[in-house]
Amino acid sequence: MNDTAVLDRRTDTLALALSAFDMRARMFDTRRMGCPALARGLQQVEDGWLAYNMARKDLMAASDPARDARDKSLYADVRAVEVRFERSSCARP
C-alpha cells in the first residue's frame, strides 16, 4: 500500500472516531453514557489523530492545498472534541 492510501485510510479512521465521539457526547449530555465511555471516545480520537499525523509526516513532500485544507479541518475537529471533553468534567484517559 502506498503512502497516499495509508494516509487516506488514516483520515477515514479519524473521521469515524470524530463522528463516534460526537454521538457519545450527545449520549453523555442526556445521561445515557458515563465518563468511562466518553473517555474511550476521546482516546480513539487522539489515537486516530496521532496515526494520521504519522502518515501525513511520511507524505510531507507531497503536500498540496487540498491536503493542507484537510489537515486544518481535521485539527479543528480534534480540538473541538478536546474542548468538549474538557467541559464534561470527566477524568482524562
RAPE-V142087 format. One line per field, one symbol per residue. phi: phi as a letter, one per 20 degrees, with the letter a starting at -180 (. if undefined). A space follows every 10 residues. Layout:
# RAPE-V142087
phi=???
This chain:
# RAPE-V142087
phi=.effffffff ffffffffff fgfffffffd mdbeggffff ffffffffff ffffffffdg fefbgfffff gfffffffff fffffgffmf fff
